[in-house]
Amino acid sequence: MNAEQWLAAYAEKLGIAAPTDEELEALLALAGVAAHSSERKAAPIACWLAARAGVEPDEALRLAKQLTDA
């Protein structure tokens, strides 16, 4: 099972749609910004925070980049 298949199966278990290709790219970029701007553990937690806040992945990425650019 590859990552996309696993995520689709997990999303189904959660009762939600799997991320689109665009959302997946934005989430991976967000994780990269978080990890490279601080520590690796920031990557999954940044994605979780964005989801908890109800912020779309592209907006979450934009906000994370603001921290890096500051």
N, C-alpha and C positions, 0 to 999 in steps of 0.2 A: 504494500500500500504506500503510495507516495503522499507527500504533504497535502496536496490539494484534495485527494481522496479522503484522507484522515480528517481534514477540516470539514469536508462536506458531511461525513458521517457524524462527527461531533456536533456540528450545527444541527443536524437532524435530531440528535438526542436532546439538544437544548430546546428544540422546537422553534428554531429560527432559520433564516436563509443563510447559506454559506456566503462568505465574502465574494464580491465580484473580483475580476482580475484587477480593476483599478483600485478597489479597496485593499486588496492584498498587497499590491505594490506600495500604496501609501503607508500601510501598516508596517511593512518591512523597512521602508525608508524611515518611519518614525522610530522604530526599534534601533536602527542604525545610528540615527542622530542621538538618541538617548544614550546608547552604549558608548559611542565615541566621544560624547561630551562629558561623560562622568565615569560610570562603571558599567560593566556588562549587565549587572542585575537591574539596572534602570530600564533596560529594553522591554522586558515583559510587563513590568509594573507601569511604565508609561502607557502602553497599549491598554492595560486594564483601567488606568485612570481615565483615559479618553472615553472608553466604553462606559464606565461608571457615570461620567459626566454627560453622556449622551452626545458627545462631539463626534462628528463624522471624521473618518481617517484623514482626508485631505486637509481639513481645518486643524486637526490635531497636529499634523506634520508642520503646517504653517506656524502654529504657535510654538512648537518645539524649536523650529529654526530661529525664531525670534530670540530664544534664550541663548542659542549658539552665536548668533550675530551680535548680541549685546556685549 
